[in-house]
Amino acid sequence: MRAGPRRTPAQLPRLDCVAVDRSGDALRRVADHDWWHTIEVAPGVVTPGGWDLRPTAARIPWPASLEGLRCLDVGTMDGFWAFELERRGAREVLAIDLADPARQDAPRPGRGSPGRPTPPERLRGASFRTAAELRGSRVAYEDLSVYDLSPAEVGHFDLVFVGYVLQLVRDPLRARHALGVLGRSVALRATVAGRDASH
Ligand SMILES: C[S@@+](CC[C@H](N)C(=O)[O-])C[C@H]1O[C@@H](n2cnc3c(N)ncnc32)[C@H](O)[C@@H]1O
């Protein structure tokens, strides 16, 4: 076979190389974490979390538009719902979680405790930051308990999203009260049945 003309590096299809390299980098960075959520962090690169909530997100009766809204995602874990709010046009999204699971007030086996610190690799936040960076997201993250949310601390929100968190706190009514003060609208997913579930 006759070899084609030799191309200089400048003549190589550089955009293709960049795309391949980006998804390779994304795959490497995804492999650094354990994932809770399935999140598309780059075209064709999806985190291997056990909770693929994309079908759920498609069924939620969101407001017609989130454009211009300031939104809060409580107990964000890897950030699926925060990124979904952003994807749907929210002007600003704040995601909060307890970085150290040992600070959760409903103790569970295997979790750290003040006497037995959580190993660094089990602290939350790193997977969120990786997903946010890879997605080019502007969602902000704060290490905050739902109990400590107050307008003085974080301001007010047009929409507060709470996905499966109130089952995990010892005082859900106290948490629910803190959320009610913050937002015009509070969406509780799989937490409280009835009126609150969809708006
Ligand atoms: C089961 S995960 C749900 C993750 C996500 N919201 C979802 O719907 O898929 C529960 C999350 O709530 C967080 N959490 C538990 N207690 C909390 C508290 N007091 N304040 C804020 N987040 C809390 C946990 O750290 C964890 O990220």
Ligand as a Chemical Component Dictionary entry (heavy atoms), coordinates in Angstrom:
data_LIG
# 
_chem_comp.id                   LIG 
_chem_comp.type                 NON-POLYMER 
_chem_comp.pdbx_formal_charge   0 
_chem_comp.three_letter_code    LIG 
# 
loop_
_chem_comp_atom.comp_id 
_chem_comp_atom.atom_id 
_chem_comp_atom.alt_atom_id 
_chem_comp_atom.type_symbol 
_chem_comp_atom.charge 
_chem_comp_atom.model_Cartn_x 
_chem_comp_atom.model_Cartn_y 
_chem_comp_atom.model_Cartn_z 
_chem_comp_atom.pdbx_ordinal 
LIG C1  C1  C 0  -30.472 9.772  49.900 1  
LIG S1  S1  S 1  -29.411 11.132 49.541 2  
LIG C2  C2  C 0  -30.428 12.000 48.369 3  
LIG C3  C3  C 0  -29.604 12.734 47.357 4  
LIG C4  C4  C 0  -30.420 13.586 46.389 5  
LIG N1  N1  N 0  -31.079 14.681 47.068 6  
LIG C5  C5  C 0  -31.420 12.756 45.633 7  
LIG O1  O1  O 0  -32.624 13.036 45.692 8  
LIG O2  O2  O -1 -30.994 11.845 44.923 9  
LIG C6  C6  C 0  -29.584 12.124 51.016 10 
LIG C7  C7  C 0  -28.721 13.345 51.043 11 
LIG O3  O3  O 0  -29.151 14.150 52.138 12 
LIG C8  C8  C 0  -28.001 14.652 52.789 13 
LIG N2  N2  N 0  -28.326 15.068 54.156 14 
LIG C9  C9  C 0  -28.597 14.297 55.230 15 
LIG N3  N3  N 0  -28.812 15.050 56.317 16 
LIG C10 C10 C 0  -28.696 16.346 55.915 17 
LIG C11 C11 C 0  -28.789 17.602 56.575 18 
LIG N4  N4  N 0  -29.071 17.682 57.888 19 
LIG N5  N5  N 0  -28.600 18.715 55.860 20 
LIG C12 C12 C 0  -28.317 18.660 54.533 21 
LIG N6  N6  N 0  -28.205 17.500 53.846 22 
LIG C13 C13 C 0  -28.378 16.355 54.538 23 
LIG C14 C14 C 0  -27.025 13.494 52.702 24 
LIG O4  O4  O 0  -25.697 13.918 52.950 25 
LIG C15 C15 C 0  -27.261 13.042 51.274 26 
LIG O5  O5  O 0  -26.481 13.757 50.354 27 
# 
loop_
_chem_comp_bond.comp_id 
_chem_comp_bond.atom_id_1 
_chem_comp_bond.atom_id_2 
_chem_comp_bond.value_order 
_chem_comp_bond.pdbx_ordinal 
LIG C1  S1  SING 1  
LIG S1  C2  SING 2  
LIG S1  C6  SING 3  
LIG C2  C3  SING 4  
LIG C3  C4  SING 5  
LIG C4  N1  SING 6  
LIG C4  C5  SING 7  
LIG C5  O1  DOUB 8  
LIG C5  O2  SING 9  
LIG C6  C7  SING 10 
LIG C7  O3  SING 11 
LIG C7  C15 SING 12 
LIG O3  C8  SING 13 
LIG C8  N2  SING 14 
LIG C8  C14 SING 15 
LIG N2  C9  SING 16 
LIG N2  C13 SING 17 
LIG C9  N3  DOUB 18 
LIG N3  C10 SING 19 
LIG C10 C11 SING 20 
LIG C10 C13 DOUB 21 
LIG C11 N4  SING 22 
LIG C11 N5  DOUB 23 
LIG N5  C12 SING 24 
LIG C12 N6  DOUB 25 
LIG N6  C13 SING 26 
LIG C14 O4  SING 27 
LIG C14 C15 SING 28 
LIG C15 O5  SING 29 
# 
